[in-house]
């Protein structure tokens, strides 16, 4: 039984990510956790000083959240009549990232799927603020679905790696299951700057070759470019349906999330982006 967390702000972007999740796990017995968080203005510090009993506002916000989640579930079931899927509704007075951390631990979530742009997000932003901080902090895989992306089976996966992934990473099986279920072809890409792979990187490459032996997979080398350029060049030459990376601590990934020029890299908004936390991120 898969356990998938679907945060929503009730925007069309959020529902589009939900739609992607329904189709990606169409053939899996899955429990989907529909999560909405809210922070009513009544909990502003100044308001608390002036108003000793703000709880009515909290209750109103909670009722509205629950009502909209119920409507979201009805909309899902109307569009996707799947007996393999069931839903749990969650509404919470909390920050989104704070509540996600609690929900992931409490329900042993396998993956979070969310949109890359919230209801008020600007289109030129690489990744929504909530999604960005979820990726930074979540201790499970996150799939960020671009605004307006229409579902495509992940037939061709691009796994960009520096071969520093630990062989006992707890979430490699999640990626393997996706590849097995959808008969994916795995493109494993390494950007090369003229420095030979170290012994442990060579060992990791050999491990990945063996790990994905039952899946079609090809190793690619991009010489003289950084990872971002390598991915962009690859997508110009080949169509992919899913981009995958390991979120290593103190790596190019930090730049990927926080460089202000990153919104100019158009490819990030083209396909869903699966981010797997490294073993260090789990510690």
C-alpha positions as CSV (number, residue, x, y, z in Angstrom):
1,X,0.0,0.0,0.0
2,X,1.5,3.3,-1.1
3,X,1.0,6.4,1.1
4,X,1.1,9.6,-0.8
5,X,0.8,13.1,0.6
6,X,-0.9,15.7,-1.5
7,X,-0.6,19.3,-0.1
8,X,-3.2,21.6,-1.6
9,X,-4.0,25.3,-1.4
10,X,-7.1,24.6,-3.6
11,X,-5.6,26.2,-6.6
12,X,-5.8,24.7,-10.1
13,X,-2.0,24.2,-10.0
14,X,-2.4,22.1,-6.8
15,X,-5.2,20.1,-8.4
16,X,-3.1,19.5,-11.5
17,X,-0.4,17.9,-9.2
18,X,-3.2,15.8,-7.6
19,X,-4.3,14.7,-11.1
20,X,-0.7,13.6,-11.9
21,X,-0.6,11.6,-8.7
22,X,-3.9,9.8,-9.5
23,X,-2.5,8.7,-12.9
24,X,1.1,7.9,-11.8
25,X,-0.3,5.5,-9.1
26,X,-3.3,4.4,-11.1
27,X,-2.4,0.7,-10.8
28,X,-1.3,0.8,-7.1
29,X,-3.3,0.3,-3.9
30,X,-2.8,3.8,-2.5
31,X,-3.9,6.0,0.3
32,X,-3.7,9.7,-0.5
33,X,-3.5,12.2,2.3
34,X,-5.1,15.5,1.2
35,X,-3.5,18.2,3.3
36,X,-4.4,21.9,3.7
37,X,-2.8,24.2,6.3
38,X,-3.9,27.6,7.3
39,X,-2.7,30.4,9.6
40,X,-5.6,32.8,10.3
41,X,-5.0,36.5,10.6
42,X,-6.5,36.2,14.1
43,X,-3.2,34.7,15.1
44,X,-1.3,37.8,14.3
45,X,0.6,38.9,17.5
46,X,-1.0,42.3,17.6
47,X,-4.5,40.9,17.1
48,X,-3.9,38.5,20.0
49,X,-3.1,41.4,22.3
50,X,-6.3,43.3,21.3
51,X,-8.6,40.3,21.1
52,X,-8.5,37.8,24.0
53,X,-10.7,35.2,22.3
54,X,-9.7,34.8,18.7
55,X,-10.8,31.1,18.6
56,X,-13.9,31.7,16.5
57,X,-11.8,32.8,13.6
58,X,-9.7,29.6,13.9
59,X,-12.9,27.5,13.9
60,X,-14.2,29.4,10.8
61,X,-10.8,28.8,9.0
62,X,-10.9,25.2,10.0
63,X,-14.4,24.7,8.8
64,X,-13.6,26.3,5.5
65,X,-10.5,24.2,5.0
66,X,-12.4,21.0,5.8
67,X,-15.2,22.0,3.4
68,X,-12.8,22.7,0.5
69,X,-10.9,19.4,1.1
70,X,-14.2,17.5,0.9
71,X,-15.0,19.3,-2.3
72,X,-11.5,18.4,-3.6
73,X,-12.0,14.7,-2.8
74,X,-15.4,14.7,-4.5
75,X,-13.8,16.3,-7.6
76,X,-11.1,13.7,-7.6
77,X,-13.5,10.8,-7.3
78,X,-15.7,12.2,-10.1
79,X,-12.7,12.4,-12.5
80,X,-11.0,9.3,-11.3
81,X,-13.2,6.4,-10.3
82,X,-10.5,4.1,-8.9
83,X,-11.4,1.5,-6.3
84,X,-7.7,1.1,-5.5
85,X,-7.5,4.6,-4.1
86,X,-8.7,5.9,-0.8
87,X,-8.4,9.3,0.9
88,X,-7.7,10.8,4.3
89,X,-8.5,14.5,4.8
90,X,-6.2,16.6,6.9
91,X,-6.7,20.3,7.9
92,X,-4.3,22.0,10.3
93,X,-3.5,25.3,11.9
94,X,0.3,25.3,11.0
95,X,2.8,26.3,8.5
96,X,2.8,24.0,5.5
97,X,6.3,22.7,5.9
98,X,5.9,22.3,9.6
99,X,2.8,20.2,9.1
100,X,4.3,18.2,6.3
101,X,7.1,17.1,8.6
102,X,4.6,15.9,11.2
103,X,2.4,14.1,8.7
104,X,5.4,12.4,7.0
105,X,6.5,11.0,10.3
106,X,3.0,10.1,11.6
107,X,1.7,8.4,8.5
108,X,5.0,7.0,7.2
109,X,4.5,8.8,3.9
110,X,6.2,7.4,0.8
111,X,6.2,10.4,-1.4
112,X,4.9,14.0,-1.5
113,X,3.5,15.3,-4.8
114,X,2.8,19.0,-5.2
115,X,2.7,21.8,-7.8
116,X,5.5,24.1,-8.5
117,X,3.4,27.3,-8.4
118,X,0.9,28.3,-5.8
119,X,-2.3,30.3,-6.4
120,X,-0.4,33.6,-6.2
121,X,3.0,32.4,-7.5
122,X,4.7,34.2,-10.4
123,X,5.2,32.1,-13.5
124,X,8.9,33.0,-13.8
125,X,9.8,31.5,-10.5
126,X,11.6,28.2,-10.9
127,X,9.8,26.5,-8.0
128,X,7.2,27.7,-5.6
129,X,8.4,28.8,-2.2
130,X,6.4,26.1,-0.4
131,X,7.7,23.4,-2.8
132,X,11.2,24.6,-2.4
133,X,11.2,24.4,1.3
134,X,9.4,21.1,1.3
135,X,12.2,19.7,-0.9
136,X,14.8,21.1,1.4
137,X,13.2,19.7,4.6
138,X,11.2,16.6,3.7
139,X,12.6,13.2,4.7
140,X,10.9,11.4,1.8
141,X,10.8,11.8,-2.0
142,X,9.1,14.9,-3.4
143,X,7.7,15.1,-6.9
144,X,7.2,18.7,-8.1
145,X,4.7,18.9,-11.0
146,X,5.0,22.0,-13.3
147,X,2.0,24.3,-13.6
148,X,-0.2,23.0,-16.4
149,X,1.7,19.8,-17.1
150,X,-0.5,17.2,-18.8
151,X,0.2,13.7,-17.5
152,X,2.7,11.6,-19.5
153,X,3.8,8.1,-18.5
154,X,7.4,8.4,-17.3
155,X,8.7,6.3,-20.1
156,X,12.0,8.2,-20.3
157,X,13.6,9.2,-17.0
158,X,16.7,11.4,-16.7
159,X,18.6,10.7,-13.5
160,X,21.3,13.3,-13.1
161,X,23.9,12.2,-10.6
162,X,27.4,12.9,-9.4
163,X,27.7,9.2,-8.3
164,X,27.8,10.1,-4.7
165,X,24.5,8.5,-3.9
166,X,24.8,6.0,-1.1
167,X,24.0,2.4,-2.1
168,X,21.8,2.0,0.9
169,X,19.7,5.1,0.2
170,X,16.2,4.1,1.5
171,X,14.4,5.7,-1.4
172,X,16.1,4.1,-4.4
173,X,13.5,1.3,-4.3
174,X,10.8,4.0,-4.8
175,X,12.5,5.0,-8.0
176,X,13.0,1.4,-9.0
177,X,9.3,0.7,-8.5
178,X,8.3,3.6,-10.8
179,X,10.7,2.3,-13.4
180,X,9.3,-1.3,-13.1
181,X,5.7,-0.2,-13.1
182,X,5.9,2.1,-16.1
183,X,8.6,0.2,-18.0
184,X,10.9,3.3,-17.9
185,X,14.1,3.7,-19.7
186,X,16.6,5.2,-17.3
187,X,19.1,7.8,-18.6
188,X,21.9,8.2,-16.0
189,X,23.7,11.4,-16.6
190,X,27.0,12.6,-15.1
191,X,28.5,16.0,-15.9
192,X,32.3,15.7,-16.4
193,X,34.8,18.5,-15.7
194,X,38.0,16.7,-16.7
195,X,38.5,15.1,-13.3
196,X,38.2,11.3,-13.3
197,X,35.7,9.6,-11.2
198,X,37.0,8.6,-7.8
199,X,37.0,5.0,-6.8
200,X,33.8,5.3,-4.7
201,X,32.1,7.0,-7.6
202,X,33.1,4.2,-10.0
203,X,31.7,1.7,-7.5
204,X,28.4,3.6,-7.3
205,X,28.2,3.7,-11.1
206,X,28.7,-0.1,-11.2
207,X,26.1,-0.5,-8.4
208,X,23.6,1.5,-10.4
209,X,24.3,-0.6,-13.5
210,X,23.5,-3.7,-11.5
211,X,20.6,-2.2,-9.6
212,X,18.8,-1.2,-12.7
213,X,19.8,-4.3,-14.7
214,X,16.1,-5.3,-15.2
215,X,15.3,-1.9,-16.6
216,X,16.5,-0.4,-19.9
217,X,19.2,2.1,-18.9
218,X,22.0,4.1,-20.5
219,X,24.9,6.0,-19.0
220,X,25.6,9.4,-20.4
221,X,28.6,11.7,-19.9
222,X,28.6,15.5,-20.4
223,X,32.0,16.9,-20.7
224,X,33.1,20.4,-19.8
225,X,29.7,21.6,-18.6
226,X,28.0,21.9,-15.2
227,X,25.0,19.8,-14.2
228,X,22.4,22.5,-15.2
229,X,23.9,22.9,-18.6
230,X,24.2,19.1,-19.0
231,X,20.5,18.6,-18.2
232,X,19.4,21.4,-20.5
233,X,21.5,20.1,-23.4
234,X,20.1,16.6,-22.8
235,X,16.5,17.8,-23.0
236,X,17.2,19.6,-26.2
237,X,18.3,16.3,-27.8
238,X,15.9,13.9,-26.1
239,X,12.4,13.9,-24.8
240,X,12.1,12.9,-21.1
241,X,9.0,12.6,-18.9
242,X,10.6,12.7,-15.5
243,X,13.7,14.4,-14.1
244,X,15.3,12.7,-11.0
245,X,18.0,14.0,-8.6
246,X,19.4,13.0,-5.2
247,X,19.3,15.9,-2.8
248,X,22.9,15.8,-1.4
249,X,23.9,18.2,1.3
250,X,26.3,21.0,0.3
251,X,26.1,20.1,-3.4
252,X,25.1,21.7,-6.7
253,X,21.5,21.1,-5.6
254,X,21.7,24.0,-3.2
255,X,22.6,26.3,-6.1
256,X,19.8,24.7,-8.1
257,X,17.3,25.9,-5.6
258,X,18.6,29.2,-4.6
259,X,20.5,30.9,-7.5
260,X,18.4,33.9,-8.6
261,X,19.2,33.2,-12.3
262,X,17.7,29.8,-12.1
263,X,14.3,30.9,-13.4
264,X,16.0,31.4,-16.8
265,X,16.5,27.7,-17.1
266,X,13.2,26.9,-18.9
267,X,13.6,23.1,-18.7
268,X,12.8,23.0,-15.0
269,X,9.2,23.9,-15.8
270,X,8.7,21.3,-18.5
271,X,8.6,17.9,-16.7
272,X,7.9,16.6,-13.2
273,X,10.9,16.7,-10.9
274,X,11.5,13.8,-8.5
275,X,13.8,14.7,-5.6
276,X,15.1,12.0,-3.4
277,X,16.7,12.9,-0.1
278,X,20.3,11.7,0.5
279,X,21.1,9.5,3.4
280,X,22.7,12.4,5.2
281,X,19.4,14.4,4.8
282,X,17.7,11.6,6.7
283,X,20.0,11.8,9.7
